[in-house]
Amino acid sequence: MTSAGIEPRRLYTTAEAAALLNYSERTLRRWRKDEVGPHYVRYGAALRYGYFGFDLIAYLKEGRQ
């Protein structure tokens, strides 16, 4: 584990990513629509959204600079 206990290779749900970043799920959904925020992936037949830990870590590092 690294930054804020985020496992780099794990795929986090929107709810989990929001909790780790200390934002609401609604904010992450809006960021996806506006094409800002951390990189995300779409997966599964239901086209769910997820965030890899290494993308969350990169986003946190970018925000601190």
N, CA, C and O atoms as a printed pandas DataFrame, in Angstrom:
     atom_number atom_name residue_name chain_id  residue_number  x_coord  y_coord  z_coord
0              1         N          MET        A               1    0.829   -1.187    0.000
1              2        CA          MET        A               1    0.000    0.000    0.000
2              3         C          MET        A               1    0.870    1.246    0.000
3              4         O          MET        A               1    1.986    1.263    0.520
4              5         N          THR        A               2    0.320    2.273   -0.598
5              6        CA          THR        A               2    1.062    3.527   -0.665
6              7         C          THR        A               2    0.186    4.672   -0.189
7              8         O          THR        A               2   -0.571    4.521    0.770
8              9         N          SER        A               3    0.282    5.766   -0.826
9             10        CA          SER        A               3   -0.406    7.002   -0.511
10            11         C          SER        A               3   -1.843    6.776   -0.020
11            12         O          SER        A               3   -2.686    6.258   -0.752
12            13         N          ALA        A               4   -2.102    7.169    1.215
13            14        CA          ALA        A               4   -3.435    7.080    1.837
14            15         C          ALA        A               4   -3.984    5.650    1.855
15            16         O          ALA        A               4   -5.200    5.464    1.871
16            17         N          GLY        A               5   -3.113    4.642    1.854
17            18        CA          GLY        A               5   -3.560    3.254    1.895
18            19         C          GLY        A               5   -4.145    2.747    0.598
19            20         O          GLY        A               5   -4.914    1.786    0.604
20            21         N          ILE        A               6   -3.800    3.367   -0.511
21            22        CA          ILE        A               6   -4.332    2.973   -1.818
22            23         C          ILE        A               6   -3.444    1.882   -2.414
23            24         O          ILE        A               6   -2.229    2.051   -2.522
24            25         N          GLU        A               7   -4.051    0.772   -2.796
25            26        CA          GLU        A               7   -3.321   -0.312   -3.446
26            27         C          GLU        A               7   -3.260   -0.013   -4.945
27            28         O          GLU        A               7   -4.305    0.055   -5.593
28            29         N          PRO        A               8   -2.060    0.167   -5.514
29            30        CA          PRO        A               8   -1.925    0.598   -6.909
30            31         C          PRO        A               8   -2.602   -0.290   -7.944
31            32         O          PRO        A               8   -3.135    0.223   -8.928
32            33         N          ARG        A               9   -2.598   -1.593   -7.753
33            34        CA          ARG        A               9   -3.120   -2.499   -8.781
34            35         C          ARG        A               9   -4.595   -2.832   -8.612
35            36         O          ARG        A               9   -5.163   -3.562   -9.424
36            37         N          ARG        A              10   -5.208   -2.313   -7.585
37            38        CA          ARG        A              10   -6.624   -2.611   -7.324
38            39         C          ARG        A              10   -7.530   -1.685   -8.133
39            40         O          ARG        A              10   -7.209   -0.516   -8.346
40            41         N          LEU        A              11   -8.666   -2.224   -8.580
41            42        CA          LEU        A              11   -9.680   -1.435   -9.276
42            43         C          LEU        A              11  -10.734   -1.044   -8.245
43            44         O          LEU        A              11  -11.400   -1.907   -7.672
44            45         N          TYR        A              12  -10.882    0.253   -8.013
45            46        CA          TYR        A              12  -11.814    0.767   -7.022
46            47         C          TYR        A              12  -13.118    1.194   -7.694
47            48         O          TYR        A              12  -13.112    1.702   -8.815
48            49         N          THR        A              13  -14.229    0.984   -7.001
49            50        CA          THR        A              13  -15.523    1.458   -7.504
50            51         C          THR        A              13  -15.572    2.974   -7.334
51            52         O          THR        A              13  -14.705    3.564   -6.688
52            53         N          THR        A              14  -16.579    3.589   -7.910
53            54        CA          THR        A              14  -16.744    5.030   -7.766
54            55         C          THR        A              14  -16.910    5.402   -6.290
55            56         O          THR        A              14  -16.335    6.390   -5.834
56            57         N          ALA        A              15  -17.680    4.631   -5.553
57            58        CA          ALA        A              15  -17.900    4.912   -4.130
58            59         C          ALA        A              15  -16.592    4.817   -3.348
59            60         O          ALA        A              15  -16.307    5.670   -2.507
60            61         N          GLU        A              16  -15.800    3.786   -3.621
61            62        CA          GLU        A              16  -14.526    3.619   -2.919
62            63         C          GLU        A              16  -13.551    4.731   -3.279
63            64         O          GLU        A              16  -12.870    5.271   -2.407
64            65         N          ALA        A              17  -13.484    5.074   -4.565
65            66        CA          ALA        A              17  -12.580    6.137   -5.011
66            67         C          ALA        A              17  -12.977    7.471   -4.391
67            68         O          ALA        A              17  -12.118    8.242   -3.965
68            69         N          ALA        A              18  -14.272    7.741   -4.340
69            70        CA          ALA        A              18  -14.754    8.986   -3.752
70            71         C          ALA        A              18  -14.348    9.078   -2.279
71            72         O          ALA        A              18  -13.927   10.137   -1.814
72            73         N          ALA        A              19  -14.475    7.982   -1.559
73            74        CA          ALA        A              19  -14.099    7.971   -0.146
74            75         C          ALA        A              19  -12.595    8.195    0.021
75            76         O          ALA        A              19  -12.173    8.931    0.912
76            77         N          LEU        A              20  -11.793    7.568   -0.828
77            78        CA          LEU        A              20  -10.340    7.728   -0.742
78            79         C          LEU        A              20   -9.892    9.145   -1.074
79            80         O          LEU        A              20   -8.934    9.652   -0.491
80            81         N          LEU        A              21  -10.587    9.780   -2.010
81            82        CA          LEU        A              21  -10.225   11.137   -2.433
82            83         C          LEU        A              21  -10.917   12.206   -1.589
83            84         O          LEU        A              21  -10.615   13.394   -1.707
84            85         N          ASN        A              22  -11.848   11.772   -0.737
85            86        CA          ASN        A              22  -12.604   12.682    0.119
86            87         C          ASN        A              22  -13.505   13.619   -0.696
87            88         O          ASN        A              22  -13.628   14.805   -0.390
88            89         N          TYR        A              23  -14.127   13.061   -1.735
89            90        CA          TYR        A              23  -15.112   13.767   -2.551
90            91         C          TYR        A              23  -16.371   12.914   -2.581
91            92         O          TYR        A              23  -16.346   11.757   -2.161
92            93         N          SER        A              24  -17.454   13.465   -3.065
93            94        CA          SER        A              24  -18.687   12.697   -3.182
94            95         C          SER        A              24  -18.689   11.906   -4.495
95            96         O          SER        A              24  -17.959   12.227   -5.432
96            97         N          GLU        A              25  -19.526   10.868   -4.539
97            98        CA          GLU        A              25  -19.673   10.094   -5.771
98            99         C          GLU        A              25  -20.207   11.006   -6.878
99           100         O          GLU        A              25  -19.817   10.881   -8.039
100          101         N          ARG        A              26  -21.086   11.905   -6.513
101          102        CA          ARG        A              26  -21.659   12.838   -7.489
102          103         C          ARG        A              26  -20.553   13.675   -8.147
103          104         O          ARG        A              26  -20.599   13.935   -9.349
104          105         N          THR        A              27  -19.568   14.091   -7.357
105          106        CA          THR        A              27  -18.458   14.872   -7.904
106          107         C          THR        A              27  -17.679   14.042   -8.918
107          108         O          THR        A              27  -17.337   14.543   -9.989
108          109         N          LEU        A              28  -17.393   12.785   -8.599
109          110        CA          LEU        A              28  -16.661   11.937   -9.539
110          111         C          LEU        A              28  -17.460   11.711  -10.817
111          112         O          LEU        A              28  -16.890   11.697  -11.908
112          113         N          ARG        A              29  -18.767   11.534  -10.694
113          114        CA          ARG        A              29  -19.604   11.373  -11.895
114          115         C          ARG        A              29  -19.567   12.643  -12.745
115          116         O          ARG        A              29  -19.480   12.565  -13.970
116          117         N          ARG        A              30  -19.631   13.803  -12.105
117          118        CA          ARG        A              30  -19.572   15.071  -12.852
118          119         C          ARG        A              30  -18.210   15.228  -13.520
119          120         O          ARG        A              30  -18.129   15.682  -14.661
120          121         N          TRP        A              31  -17.141   14.856  -12.818
121          122        CA          TRP        A              31  -15.801   14.942  -13.398
122          123         C          TRP        A              31  -15.693   14.066  -14.640
123          124         O          TRP        A              31  -15.094   14.466  -15.637
124          125         N          ARG        A              32  -16.280   12.860  -14.577
125          126        CA          ARG        A              32  -16.242   11.984  -15.756
126          127         C          ARG        A              32  -16.948   12.649  -16.925
127          128         O          ARG        A              32  -16.452   12.623  -18.051
128          129         N          LYS        A              33  -18.106   13.245  -16.659
129          130        CA          LYS        A              33  -18.873   13.934  -17.703
130          131         C          LYS        A              33  -18.088   15.105  -18.274
131          132         O          LYS        A              33  -18.105   15.338  -19.483
132          133         N          ASP        A              34  -17.401   15.844  -17.408
133          134        CA          ASP        A              34  -16.636   17.020  -17.823
134          135         C          ASP        A              34  -15.213   16.687  -18.272
135          136         O          ASP        A              34  -14.454   17.571  -18.667
136          137         N          GLU        A              35  -14.861   15.399  -18.206
137          138        CA          GLU        A              35  -13.531   14.907  -18.603
138          139         C          GLU        A              35  -12.400   15.566  -17.815
139          140         O          GLU        A              35  -11.393   15.992  -18.380
140          141         N          VAL        A              36  -12.590   15.637  -16.505
141          142        CA          VAL        A              36  -11.548   16.110  -15.591
142          143         C          VAL        A              36  -11.415   15.081  -14.468
143          144         O          VAL        A              36  -12.153   14.096  -14.427
144          145         N          GLY        A              37  -10.472   15.318  -13.565
145          146        CA          GLY        A              37  -10.289   14.403  -12.445
146          147         C          GLY        A              37   -9.425   13.212  -12.806
147          148         O          GLY        A              37   -8.784   13.199  -13.857
148          149         N          PRO        A              38   -9.404   12.203  -11.930
149          150        CA          PRO        A              38   -8.549   11.032  -12.177
150          151         C          PRO        A              38   -9.039   10.203  -13.356
151          152         O          PRO        A              38  -10.229   10.181  -13.670
152          153         N          HIS        A              39   -8.100    9.524  -14.000
153          154        CA          HIS        A              39   -8.421    8.640  -15.121
154          155         C          HIS        A              39   -9.306    7.502  -14.611
155          156         O          HIS        A              39   -9.105    7.006  -13.502
156          157         N          TYR        A              40  -10.272    7.094  -15.408
157          158        CA          TYR        A              40  -11.175    6.002  -15.041
158          159         C          TYR        A              40  -11.268    5.011  -16.188
159          160         O          TYR        A              40  -10.855    5.300  -17.311
160          161         N          VAL        A              41  -11.811    3.844  -15.895
161          162        CA          VAL        A              41  -12.038    2.821  -16.916
162          163         C          VAL        A              41  -13.498    2.387  -16.854
163          164         O          VAL        A              41  -14.137    2.445  -15.803
164          165         N          ARG        A              42  -14.008    1.955  -17.991
165          166        CA          ARG        A              42  -15.339    1.353  -18.052
166          167         C          ARG        A              42  -15.139   -0.149  -18.180
167          168         O          ARG        A              42  -14.271   -0.606  -18.924
168          169         N          TYR        A              43  -15.944   -0.913  -17.453
169          170        CA          TYR        A              43  -15.778   -2.364  -17.499
170          171         C          TYR        A              43  -17.128   -3.058  -17.340
171          172         O          TYR        A              43  -18.100   -2.473  -16.862
172          173         N          GLY        A              44  -17.155   -4.307  -17.751
173          174        CA          GLY        A              44  -18.331   -5.146  -17.566
174          175         C          GLY        A              44  -19.437   -4.898  -18.578
175          176         O          GLY        A              44  -19.433   -3.903  -19.303
176          177         N          ALA        A              45  -20.375   -5.819  -18.608
177          178        CA          ALA        A              45  -21.502   -5.725  -19.530
178          179         C          ALA        A              45  -22.403   -4.539  -19.192
179          180         O          ALA        A              45  -23.047   -3.972  -20.075
180          181         N          ALA        A              46  -22.446   -4.169  -17.915
181          182        CA          ALA        A              46  -23.287   -3.052  -17.480
182          183         C          ALA        A              46  -22.561   -1.715  -17.612
183          184         O          ALA        A              46  -23.091   -0.677  -17.215
184          185         N          LEU        A              47  -21.346   -1.740  -18.168
185          186        CA          LEU        A              47  -20.528   -0.544  -18.335
186          187         C          LEU        A              47  -20.382    0.245  -17.035
187          188         O          LEU        A              47  -20.765    1.411  -16.940
188          189         N          ARG        A              48  -19.827   -0.420  -16.059
189          190        CA          ARG        A              48  -19.545    0.237  -14.787
190          191         C          ARG        A              48  -18.251    1.019  -14.916
191          192         O          ARG        A              48  -17.452    0.785  -15.823
192          193         N          TYR        A              49  -18.058    1.944  -14.000
193          194        CA          TYR        A              49  -16.850    2.762  -13.996
194          195         C          TYR        A              49  -15.995    2.391  -12.795
195          196         O          TYR        A              49  -16.513    2.091  -11.719
196          197         N          GLY        A              50  -14.687    2.414  -12.988
197          198        CA          GLY        A              50  -13.762    2.102  -11.910
198          199         C          GLY        A              50  -12.498    2.925  -12.038
199          200         O          GLY        A              50  -12.220    3.520  -13.079
200          201         N          TYR        A              51  -11.750    2.945  -10.972
201          202        CA          TYR        A              51  -10.513    3.718  -10.911
202          203         C          TYR        A              51   -9.404    2.818  -10.388
203          204         O          TYR        A              51   -9.528    2.245   -9.305
204          205         N          PHE        A              52   -8.321    2.689  -11.148
205          206        CA          PHE        A              52   -7.183    1.922  -10.663
206          207         C          PHE        A              52   -6.446    2.748   -9.617
207          208         O          PHE        A              52   -6.381    3.974   -9.698
208          209         N          GLY        A              53   -5.899    2.050   -8.642
209          210        CA          GLY        A              53   -5.182    2.717   -7.560
210          211         C          GLY        A              53   -4.063    3.611   -8.058
211          212         O          GLY        A              53   -3.868    4.707   -7.534
212          213         N          PHE        A              54   -3.312    3.154   -9.078
213          214        CA          PHE        A              54   -2.199    3.975   -9.563
214          215         C          PHE        A              54   -2.693    5.269  -10.194
215          216         O          PHE        A              54   -1.975    6.269  -10.170
216          217         N          ASP        A              55   -3.908    5.281  -10.763
217          218        CA          ASP        A              55   -4.467    6.518  -11.298
218          219         C          ASP        A              55   -4.893    7.465  -10.176
219          220         O          ASP        A              55   -4.742    8.681  -10.297
220          221         N          LEU        A              56   -5.422    6.910   -9.089
221          222        CA          LEU        A              56   -5.791    7.744   -7.934
222          223         C          LEU        A              56   -4.548    8.352   -7.294
223          224         O          LEU        A              56   -4.552    9.523   -6.914
224          225         N          ILE        A              57   -3.494    7.565   -7.176
225          226        CA          ILE        A              57   -2.241    8.061   -6.602
226          227         C          ILE        A              57   -1.669    9.174   -7.472
227          228         O          ILE        A              57   -1.226   10.202   -6.959
228          229         N          ALA        A              58   -1.677    8.971   -8.783
229          230        CA          ALA        A              58   -1.162    9.994   -9.704
230          231         C          ALA        A              58   -1.982   11.277   -9.573
231          232         O          ALA        A              58   -1.424   12.375   -9.571
232          233         N          TYR        A              59   -3.290   11.142   -9.464
233          234        CA          TYR        A              59   -4.147   12.318   -9.326
234          235         C          TYR        A              59   -3.834   13.069   -8.026
235          236         O          TYR        A              59   -3.764   14.298   -8.017
236          237         N          LEU        A              60   -3.650   12.336   -6.947
237          238        CA          LEU        A              60   -3.323   12.975   -5.671
238          239         C          LEU        A              60   -1.984   13.698   -5.741
239          240         O          LEU        A              60   -1.835   14.795   -5.204
240          241         N          LYS        A              61   -1.019   13.083   -6.398
241          242        CA          LYS        A              61    0.304   13.721   -6.531
242          243         C          LYS        A              61    0.227   14.977   -7.383
243          244         O          LYS        A              61    0.881   15.970   -7.066
244          245         N          GLU        A              62   -0.546   14.960   -8.444
245          246        CA          GLU        A              62   -0.712   16.127   -9.307
246          247         C          GLU        A              62   -1.340   17.288   -8.536
247          248         O          GLU        A              62   -0.945   18.441   -8.708
248          249         N          GLY        A              63   -2.301   16.982   -7.704
249          250        CA          GLY        A              63   -3.008   17.998   -6.948
250          251         C          GLY        A              63   -2.166   18.658   -5.883
251          252         O          GLY        A              63   -2.462   19.776   -5.461
252          253         N          ARG        A              64   -1.136   17.992   -5.449
253          254        CA          ARG        A              64   -0.290   18.511   -4.377
254          255         C          ARG        A              64    0.826   19.392   -4.909
255          256         O          ARG        A              64    1.507   20.050   -4.123
256          257         N          GLN        A              65    1.035   19.426   -6.216
257          258        CA          GLN        A              65    2.136   20.212   -6.770
258          259         C          GLN        A              65    1.754   21.651   -6.961
259          260         O          GLN        A              65    2.569   22.451   -7.420
